[in-house]
């Protein structure tokens, strides 16, 4: 139970924890004179007393008493009087500690960790257009890269979420950020596709565990009145990650010219610098987390009373000193904590055997505990609400990430159609003894004849030669993009220092054709301008969620989590219907921004309720499973929605509408946790 120590007391708590004062005891008369010294009795009178207005402290105490009485009756009805009252006790302690400088500092640090996850979600999509040229990545390999990164995040959410319930939130978050930073840095310099794929997989595995840990960590430092609102504010950092990635990609990746190369094998261009810059939020978060304490709620659940007490006192003193009330004393002397059999087992084993045996026992036991935590989530009292949460998470992630792929791909397809409409077609042209010294762009040449022609120091972009004849021609210093020769005949033709290799010639017949000093590998074309529309689309999509974030944060504790989730998902379904009216790039961007602005409230509500509905010992594990479900739904949604690009827009849009509507209606069946103490 919770005890309180007066300022003039000296001794030890009920469980023998000595917390002595640093000053001698005073008698009651001296204490009373000190308390009133320099103060006039009239100045201490509350101004609203004569008007019948209760003091704010009285309102706070009345609310606390009402909540405690309601929970006491609930326990009596359920015949749970013998259980420990750590949740109520901890909530009272957090209310005494207040909300101030400490929580805001932790908010900034954990926000940077969440921002790092948001940045990593955009990295691969932004670098692929450049990396595919730099490392000869095929379309199949591009798909594999995107898939493996999401699979890595899925595995990371499962593993790190479970470990943080056993090793601690702060400790595991340090591991997560360190892995992400190290492998992201290595991926900047990977020259081969295999190494790049491996490093990005490891980076995704690391950062994939950040979301379950960040929300769990921060929630355990918040009192019940602040929890919904401030967890929603924390969600804004994921949006800031998208803005940061879009803005830096826009400013760095198109600028190829300032890169450097060491021979033809080692190259460092703008997209690699972009990956390096994307590690900055994770580095800042890692530095901040190192100076943050462990969650006291986790420590209390693991019978580490003294450490938790010291951290709570530090939180209390930090907040009240910042508010100008340093005289406030942390009066908690004892917090009841259970000693579990698992703790005793590990303590006994840690003192016996060799070092290797102790290491084996610890890690085997840790794995067993994590698996036991996962399996216990299927208990009868959690099964139904857990199943509902899984379905709602899946429906939202399937639609959100599926449309997240559909929006930029649809814009690219519209651009491609517009570009194709401007293609110039040359049919049965005969060109003899001509010097081509100008670029060829967006052209198709069919059944042409080129005799004694010279192609020198030019660029070919989106050029196709079909059923054409090249005789006694000379190609030198050619830079090509999306250029192919199909069913052509080449006689006595020389290619010198060009990037036209065998893959560019499809079903061609060559007679006495020579390739001298060909450019090996894939090289970026410094003259080609990247399409900045994709960066702009991502930037505007990230910026559009700002109004939804603000509104959901302000109303999360006023109207409840369930109404926020259900209303947002049903509203997003209505917004998805408007996509049927998008016949231009501007319309797609407009409806994309509207969809993101409405759907973000559902994300905020889901993340808040996922923290609150599960007990402390299983909170991060359960959140990790839900986040893994989210990544799995994102993989399926991205694949399905992308497969309909250029075929039809009706199927993906109606799939999104159906998933959002079903998820929104089911969300209304979830338990409301607005007044729920973290169990």
N, C-alpha and C positions, 0 to 999 in steps of 0.2 A: 504494500500500500504506500501512498505518497505521504511523507512527513515534511514539516516545515520548521526551520531553525530561526529563532529570533536573533537579533544582532548582538544581544548581550549573553547569549548562551555559549557554553563550552563543553565539549564532550564528544561523544560518538553517536552514530545513527543506530537504529535498531539492529542492523545486521553487522555492527562492529566496524563501520567505515569511519575513521576519525576525520572530521573536518573542523579544525579549531580556528577560532578567530585570532586576529593579530593584535588585539587590544584587550586590556583587562575589563572585567565585568563592572557595570555601574549599577548603583541602586536605582529604584524606580523614580525617585525625586530628581536625581541628576539627569536621568534619561529624559524625563519630561521637560526639564528646563532646556536641555540641548535641542530637543525637537521643536520648541517654540521660540528659540532665541532668534531675534532679528525679524520676527514675524508678528504682525498684528492679527488678533483673532478675527477682526472684521474682514481682513483681506482674504482669509481662507474660506469665507462664506461663498458658496456656489451661487452665481448670479441668478440662475433660474429657479432657486428654491422658493422664493416668494411667489413665483408665477405657477407653481405646481409642476414644473418641468423636471423630470428625474435626471440625475447626474449620469453622464455617459458611462462611468464606471459601474453604476448601479444597473444600467441596462445590460452591460456586458456580463455582469455576474448573474443577472436574472436569466439571460439566454443560456449561460453555461449550466446553471442549476436545472433549467427545464430540459436541456439535452441529457444531462446525467440522469435525471429522474425517468425520462422516457427510456433510456437504455437500461436502467435498473429494472424497470417493469418488464421490458422485453426479455431480459435474462431470466427473470423469475418465471415468466410464462414458459420459457423454453427449458426451465430447470437447469440453468447453467451457473448457479450461484457460486459453485466451487472453483470456477475458472479464474485465472489471474486477470486483473483489470489493467494490464499494461496499456492497451489502446486508449482508454479514458485518461489514465494517468499521464501518458505521453502527450495527449492533446492538451491537457491542462498546462503541462510544462511549456509546450510551444506557444501557448497563448501568453504565458508569463514572460517568455523570451521576447515576444513581440515580432514584428516584421519590419526590418530596417536594413542597415548597411550590409550586414552579413548576407542576407538573402539576395540583395541586389548584386553584390559581388559574385556570389555563386551563380546567379542568373546570367551574368555576362560571360563567365567562364564556360558554363555548360552550353550557353547559346553558341559560343564559338565551336564547340564540339558538334553541335547539331548543324551548324553552318557548314562544317567540313563534310558531313554526310550529304548535304544538299549539293555542294560543289562536285563531289565525286559522282553523283548521279548524272551530271551533265558532261563530265570530262570526255568520255568515250565518244558520245555523239558529236561533240565539237571538233575533236581531233581526227576523226576518221576520214573526212574528205581530203585532208593533207597527208595523213599517215598512210593511206592506201597507195598514194603515189610514191611516198618515200620508202616504203617497205614492200611494194608489189603485193598488196593485200587484195585477194579476189573477193567477189561478192559473197561467196560461201564463208570465207574466213572472216569477213566483216560481221556476218550474222553470228558466227561462233563467238567472236569477241564480246558482242553485246550480251549474248546468252550466258557466257561463263561469268561475266561480271555480276549479273543478277543472281546466278546460282551461288557465287561466292558470298554475296550479301545475305542470301537466304541461310546458308550454313553458318555464317558469322552470327546472325541474330539468334539462332538456336543455341550455339555453343557458348557465346559470351553472355547471353541472357541467363543461362543456367549457372554458369560459373560465378556470376556476380551475386547470386543468392547464397553462395558458399564461401567465396573469397573476399567479398566486399565490393561495393559500388566503385569507390575511388580507385582501388587497386586494379580492378579489371579494366576500368576506363583508361588508365595509363597504358596498360598493355594494348588496348584497341588502337589508341592514337599513335603509339610508337610503331606498331606494325604498319599502319596506314602511311605514316610519314616515310619510313625506311623504303618500302616497296614502291611508293609513288616516286620517290627520288630516283630509285634505280630505273624505273620505267622511262624516265626522261632520256636516258643515255642508251637504252636498248636499241641496237641496230637491226636485230633480226626479229621477225614476227613472233617466233616461238618464245623468245625471252620476254618480249613485250607482253605477250598474252599471259605468261606465268606471273610476271610482276604485277600486272593489273588484277589478276585473280587474287593474289595474296593481299593486295591493297584493299580490294573489295571485301575479302574475308575479315579483315581487321575492322574497317569502318562500318561493316554491317551490324556490329554489335553496339554501336553508339546510341541508337534511338531507344532501345529498351532500357539501357543503363541511365541515360540522361534524364528521362522522365521519372524513373523510379527514384533516382538520387535526389532530384529537386523536390519531388512531392513529399519526401520524408523530412524536409526542413520547413514545410508550410503548415500553418494552422488551417482549420477547416474553412474559415471564412475567406481565406485568400487562395485556396488551392486551385479552384476551377479557373479563376481569372488569370492567375500568374502562370499556370501551366499553358494557358492559351497564348499569353504574351510570348512565352518561350517558343511556341510554334513558329513565330515570325522569323526566327533565325534560319529556318529551312528555306523560307522565301528569300532571305538575304543571301543565302548560298547560291540560289539560282541567279539572282541579280549580279552577284560578284563574278560567277562563272561566265555569264553572258557578256558582261561589260569587258572583262579582261580578254575573253576570246575575240570579241569585236576589235579590240585595240591591238592585239598581239598577233594572232594567227595570220591575218592577211598580209602582214609585213614580212615577206620571206627574205628580202634582200639583205637584212642585217645578220643572217645566220652565218655559220662558218662550216667548213668541211676540211677533213684531214684525208687527203687522197680521195678516192672514190668510195671507200668503205665506211668511213665515219663521218656522219653529217649531223649537224645540230641546227634545226630551223625553228621558225616561230612557234610551231605547235608543241615542240618540246619545252620551250620556255614557258608556254602557257601551263603545261602540267606542273612545272616547277613552281610557278606563282600560285597554283591551286593548293599547294601544301601549306601556305602561310596560315590560313585559319586553324588547321590542325596543330601546327607548331605553337601558335599562340594559346590554343586550348590546353595543350599538354603542359606548357609552362604554368598556366593558371591552376590546373588540377593538382599539380605537385604541391602547391601551397594551400590547398583546400583540405579540410578534415574528412574523415570517413563519416558515413551516415550514422548518427547515434542510434537510430532505430534498428539498423542492422546489427550494431554492436550489442544492444540490449537483447535482441533475439538470440544472440550467440553467447549470452552470459558474460559479456565484457563490460561490467558495470562501471568500473572506475574510468575507463577510457570514454565511455558515453557521457558520464557525469562531467568530466573536464571539458568535453566539446560543447555540451549544452551550456555550461557556465560561460564559456568563451562567446558563444552566440548571444547569450543574454547580455553580457557586459559590452560587447561590441555594439549591439543595437541601442542600448540605453545611453551609452556614452555619446554616440552619434546624435541622439535626440536631446542631448543636454541634461540628462539625468544620471550622472555617474554614481550618485549616492545609492541608487537601487542595488539591493543585494540579492544574489541568487540563493534562495532559501531552501531549495530541495536538498534533502540529506540522504534519502534512500529511494531507490526504484527497484521494485521486485522483478527479478529476472529468473527464469527457470534454467536449470542445468539439464541438458538432454543426454540421453544415453550415447548418442553419437559423439558428443563432445567428450564424455568420459572415456570412450573407447579410443579416440585419437590421442587423448592425454596419456593414457596408459601405454599405448604402443609407441609414442614418441620417446619414451624413456628406456626402451628395451631394444635389443638387437643391434645389428650393424647399421651404418649410415645408409647403405643401399636398401636394407630391409625396411628401415623407417621411411625412406623416400617411397618405396613401393607400396607400403601400407597406406601412407597418406594419400597418394594419388589414386590408388585403387578405391579407397574409401570415398574419396572425393567424387570419382566417376559414379560410384554406386549411389551416392547421395543425390547427385544431379539427376540420374535416371529415375530414382525414386520420386524426386520432386515432379518430374515430367509425368510419370505414371499416376501420381496422386491427384493430378488435375482432372482426372476422369471420375473422381468421386461423385457420389450421387448428388450432393448439395451444389456441386459446381458444374455438373454435366450439362444441364439444360441452358443455363445462362452462358456457359462457355461455348456451346454449339451455336447459340444465337449470335454471339460476338464474332465467331469465326465466319459465319455466313455474311454478316454485315461488312466485316473487313474485306472479305473476298469480293463481294459485289461492288463496293466502292473502289477498291484497287483495280479490279478488272476494267471498269468503265473509265476511271481516271487515267490510268497508264495506257490503256488501249487508245483512248482519244488523244492522249499526249503524244503518241507515235503518229496517229492519223493526221493531226493538224499540220505538222511540218511536212510530212510526206505528201499530203494533199496539195500543199502550196508548191512543193517541188514538181509535182505532176502537172499542175496548172502552168508553171513556168516552162516545163518541158513541152507541153502542148503549144504554148505561145511561141516557143523557139522553133518547134517543128513547122509551124505555119509559115515561118519566114525562111525556110530552107530553099536555097536556089538549086535547081536541077538542070544539068547540062546533058543533052542527049546526042550521041553520035557526033561529037566534035572531033575535028582533026587538027592537031597542033604540031607544027614541024619547025625545028630549029628555033625554038623560042626559049628565052631565059626568064624563068619564074623567079623574081626577086621580091615578091610581095606575099603576104600571108594569105592562106586559103582558110576561110571560116564558114562553117555551116553550109556545106555544099555536097551534092551528090552528082557524080560523073558516071554516066552509063554508056557502055559500048563506044568509048572514045579511043582515039589512036594518037599516041604521042611518040614522035619520031625525032631523034637527035635533039631532045630537049634537055635543059639543065635546070634543076631545082636546087637553089643555093641559098643558105642562111635564111631560111624562112620558117614560119610556124604554121602547122596544120592543126586546126581545131574542128572537131566534128566533121571530118571529111571522109567520104566513102567513094572508092572507085569500084565499079561493078562491070564485069565482062569487058575490061579495057585492055589495050595492047600498049606495052612500053618497049620500045626498041631503040638500042643505042642511046639510052638516057643516063644522066648522071645526077645523083642525089648527094648533097654535101651539107653538113651542119643543119640537119633537120630536127626540129623539136615538135613532137606530135602529142595531141591529146584526143582520145576517142576517134582515132583515125584507122581505117582498115582498107585492105585490098581484098576483094572477093571475086573468085573465078576469073582472075586476070592472067595474062601471059606476059612474062618479062624475058626479053632477049638481049644479051650483050649489055646488061645494065649494071652500073656500079653504085653501091651505097657506101659513102665514106663519112665516118663520124656522125652517125645518125642513131636515133633511138627506135628505128624501125627494125624489129626482130621478127622471128618466125611467127609469134602469136598474132602479128598484125596481118599476116597473109593467110587467108582462108581459101583452101581449094584452088591455089594458084599453081601455074606451071612455069617453071623457071629454066631457062636455057642460057648457060654461060653467064650466070649472074653472080657478082662478087660483093661480099660484105667486108669492108676494111675498117678497122678500129671502131667497132660498134660501141655505143654507150652501154655499159653493163648496169644491170639493176634498174630500179625505178628512180627517177629524179624529179624533184619539184620544178615546175615551170615558173620561174621568177616573174615572168611577164603576165601570168594569168591572174586575174582578179577573183578572189573568192566572193561568193554570193553572200553579202552581209544581211540579206533578208532573213535568213534562218536565225542569225544571232539576234536580230531585232524581234523576231517572233518569240523567241525564248525569253528575251528581256521583258517584253510587254506582258507575256503570260505570267512571269514571276511577279511583276509589279502589280498586276491586276488583283492578286490575292490580298493586297494590303487592306482594302476596305472590309473584306470579309473577315480577315483576322481581327481587326479592331472591333467590329460589331460583335463577333462571337466572344471575344474576351470580355467585353463590357456586359454582356447578357448571359454568360455561362452560369454564373451563380444566381442570377435573378429569375430566369425562366427554366433552368435545369438542362442537364446534358441531353436527355432523351428528346425533348422538343427541338433542340438545336440540331441533333443528328438527323432525326426524321424529316424536319422541315428543309434542311439543307439538301438532303439526298433527293427528296421529291422535287424541290426547286431545280436541282441540277438536271433531273429527268426532263423537266419542261424546257430548260435551256438547250438540251441535246436535240429536242425536236426542231428547234430553230435552225439547226445545221442543215436541214433539208433545203433551206432557202439560200444557202451560200453558193453563189455562182461566180464569185471573183475572189482574188487573194485578200482584198480588203475585208470582204464579208466573213471569210474564214477566220481572219485575225480578230475581228470584232466579236464573233460568237465564242471564240476561244477564250478571250479575256473575260467575257460574261460567265462562261462555264467555270473557269478557275475561281472567279470571285465568289460564286455561290457555293461551290463544292468545298472550299477550304474550311468552312464552319463545321462540316461533317467530320473532316479529319481531326480538327481540334477537339470536338466532342468525343470522338472515339478514343483518342489518346488519353484524354482525361479519365474517362470511365474505365479504360483498361488498367489504369494505375489503381483506381479506387476499389474495384470489385474483387480483387484477389488479396489474400493475406500476405503479410510482409515476407514470410519465408518462401513464398512462391511467386512473388509479384514480378520480378524481372524474368523469371523462367516463363511465366504465362505470357508476358508482354513479348518476349522473344519469339514464342511460338506464333502469336498473332502477327508479328512483323514478318515472320517467315511465310505465313499464309499470304500476306500482302505481296511479297516478292514473287511467290508462285503465281498468284493471280496476275501480276504485272507481266510475267513471262508469257502466260497464255493469252492475255489480252493483246499484248504487242504483236504476237505472231498472227492472231486471227484478224485483227484490224488492218495490219499491214498487207495481208494477203488479198484484201479487197480493193486496194488502191488501183485505180484505173479500170476497175471492173464495174463496181456499183458502190454508191454511198448509202443506200437504203439499209442493207444488212448490218453494217457496223453501227449505224446510228440507232437502229431499233434494238440491237443487242445492248447498247449502252442504256437506252431508255428502260428496257425490261429489267436489267440488273439493278439500276438505281431505284426504280420504283419498288421492286421486291425488297431490296435492302432497306429502303426508307420505311416501308410498312412494318417490316420485321423489327427494326430498331425501336419502334414504339412499344414493343414487348419487353425490352431490356429493363432491368431494375434501375430506378433513379438513385444516384449516389451522392446527391448534392449535400445531404445532411449526414453522410456516413463517415464515421471515424475510421481511419486506416486500421484494419483489423490485424 
